[in-house]
Amino acid sequence: MKEAISIPIFIGFDPRERAATNVLIDSLYQHSSTPLSITPLLTPQLEKQKIYYRKKDPKQSTAFSFTRFLVPYLMEYKGWAIFMDCDMLCRADITELWNQRDNKYSIMCVKHEHIPGEVKKFQGEVQSAYPKKNWSSLMLMDCSKCKELTVDYVNKASGLELHRFLWLRDDNLIGEINGNWNYLVGVQKEDDASNSKLSHWTLGGPWFNDQRTLGGASAAEWFASRDKAFKLWD
């Protein structure tokens, strides 16, 4: 497989999580052995380009709930790309994840078995339970095989159609990402945190005042990463 000159990464952006986005971007750069091309998905920009125009869904907890599915269009349905939520911290070389892409699949993800026990998450947002929960929060996408995700479809399809990958019509086209990527802070065992390569605060992270300690050592690590990213040099 021919290696890309840089790895295209798209990050879901929510204005309430600007700090999370900036720390994530810095953590990606700090650990990567490959040049990165990083694009945050800002809803106002996509709206101005007239490629995102759907009304806010009552169950939509973030600004990027649906914009993530525009990645193949933005890639002109060519090559592979990575999508990730902004509420993450990279702890390893993203090239390791990139090298897992397999042409047998249309998308690849971590296949969590997450059945939420709570009804609310960060900022009082509704916590929705559905099959394949959190699968779309980190995706390797073969954009040439995701042509069903047209602008019109992404703007009109239901949330469950999109996040459950019903547009693929075959779950065998969903490959699995291996290697402790997409560790769910506050959901999975805390003992697994030290082995994670990508920590994900799906319930809300330490950038929110009322969740500064969520994840314990993981929260402390996020603050340390933030301080390094914004360190002032003499």
N, C-alpha and C positions, 0 to 999 in steps of 0.2 A: 504494500500500500504506500503510495507516494505521500511523503510527509508535507504538511502545510508549512509555509514560512512562518506563520503565526497562528495561534489558536484563537478562533472567534468565540468570544464569550458574551452572552447577553444576560444582563442582571435585571430581575424584576425590581422596579423602583416604586416606593411609596413615600410621599413627602414627610410622613411621620417618622420615617426610618432613614433619614439622610445620614446620620452618624453611622448607622449599621452599614450602609452602602459604601461609604468612604473607607471604613475599616476593612471591610471585605475586599475591596479593590486593592488596598495596600497589601493585605495578607496574600493575595494571589500573586502580585508582583514579587513580593519578598521571597516566595518559595519556588517560583517557576524557573525551570531551566530552559524554557522555550519562550520566545517573544509572544506577547498576548495582544489581542485586539479586543478591547472591552467596550461594550455598548450598554449603558443603563437604558431601560425602556421607560421613558417618561411619557405618561399618558397625554399631557398637553401637546407635546411634539407630534405624537402619532395622530392626535385629533386634527392638528393643523395640516398634516399631510393627507387627511381624509382617508386614512386606512384603519382608524378606530373610531367608531361612532355609536357603539351600543350604550344603552342607558344602564346606570348602576343597578346591579341585581341586589335584592334585599339580603341575600345570603353571601354577598361578595365582601370578604373581610379585608382585602387589600386592593390597591389601585392596579396591581399587576395580575389579578386573578385570571384574567383572560388574555391580556396582551402577550403573555409568554407564547401563545400559540401562533403569533405572527412571525416568529423567528424564521420559519422556512420561507415565507414571503420576503422578508428582509434580506435573506440570503439568496434571493432569486431562484429558490428551489435547487441550489447547487451545493454540493459538499456537505461536510459535517459541521455542526456547531454545538456548543454547550449552552444550556440555559440553567440558571440557578436563582433561587430566591435571594433577596438582599440580606435576610436575617441569618447570615451564616458567617463562619470564620474558617478560612483555609489554613490547615496545619501541615500540609505536605505539598509536594510538587504536583500541580494540576496536570502536568504532562503524563503522569502515571494513569490518571483517569482518561485522558485523551487517547492514550495508546490501547485502551480497551475496546475502542470502536470496532464493530464487527459487521461486515456487509450483509450478513444474514438477516439483520434486523432493520426496522424503520426507526425505532427509538430504543434507547437503553436507559434503565433507571434502577434505583435501589427499591426492591419490592418489599416495602414495609408491610407488616400486619398490624396496623395501628387502628385500634377501635377506641376513640376518645371516651373518657369517662366523665369529662366536664361538658357543660353546655355553653360556657363562655370562655374566651381566651383573651389576648391582650386588648386593652382599651375597650373592654366590654363587647368585643365583636363576637358574633354567634359562631360557635364551634360546630361545624357540620360533620356528620359521620356518613361515609359512603365507601364502597369497595375501592381499593387502590388509593386510599388516603395517603397523601404525601408523595406518591409516585412522581407526580409532575413537578415537584419542587426542585429536582435536579435531573436534567435530561441530557443525554447525548442524542442528537437528532441527525439522522441522515436526511437532509432537507430534500434531496431528490426523490425520496420515497414518502414525502409528507405533502403531496400536492393536493390532497383533500382539504388541507387547511388554507383555503382561499380567504381573502379578506371578507367576502360576503358570509362565508360559513362561520368564521371566527366571531363575527359580529351578531350572528343570529342563532347559533347553536346553543343549547342549554349548557349549564355548567357541568352537569353530569356527563353529557355527551363528550365534552372536551376532556375533562379530567379523568374520565374512565377510559379514554382512548377508544371510544366506540367508532370513531372515524376510521380506525385501522381495519375494523371488521374481522380481525383475527389476532387473538392474544399471542399467538406464536411469533408475531412480528415484534414483540416486546422482549428485548434482551435484558439481562441482569448485570448491573454494575457491581463488581466485587471489591473487597478491600477496605471495609470500614469507612466508606464515604457516606455522607448524609446521616450522621449520628444525631438523633433527636434528643436535644437537651430537655430534661424534665419528663421525658417519656420513657426512654430506654434506661437500662441500668447505669447508675453513676460510675460504676467500676469500669464500664466500657469507654468512658470519656477520654481516658489517657491514650487509648489506641485509635481514636478517631482521626481521620484525615480531613474531614470537613464537618464542623459542628453546626447544628441547625437549631435555632431557637424558635421552633414552630409555635410555641405557646406565648411568645413575646420575650424580648431580651433585655439585657441590663441597660440599654439606652432609654428605657422607660423608667421613670422615677419609682414606680411601685413594683418594679421587677429587677432591681439592681443586683440582687443576690441569687437570682434564679440560675440553678446549675452549679452553685457553690464554686468549686475550683475553676469551672469553665467560665463563669462570670468574671472571676479575678483575671483569668487569662485574656478575656476580651478587653478589659480595662487596660491591661498591660500593653496589648497590641495597639489600642487607641493611643496611649501615651507615646509609644514609639513612633506611630505614624505622624503625630503632630508635634514631635519634639522640636524645640527651637535650638539651633546650633549656634555656639559662640563664634 
